[in-house]
Amino acid sequence: MSNRTAALYKLSSVQFAALELHIYLDTHPGDVEAQKKYNEYTAAYKAMLKEFEALYGPITCPADGEEWLKDPWPWDVTKECDC
């Protein structure tokens, strides 16, 4: 597994934890510990995203960009790649 892929897995796991805590806090708004954990995961995600994008470029394209149209679509790729 490449460093980029490992970083993406780690980034997505932190994002998942933050999203799950957000959902939990919708039904348990008074849980101070969960709120604290949510804030920690959110801050960690933002820092990790900034670091990832500094190393590998943006995860998403700018809203006005059309570069994604030039990339191969999933059905155009004939072999698995570690982009």
Disulfide bonds with the S-S distance in Angstrom:
Cys81-Cys83 2.41
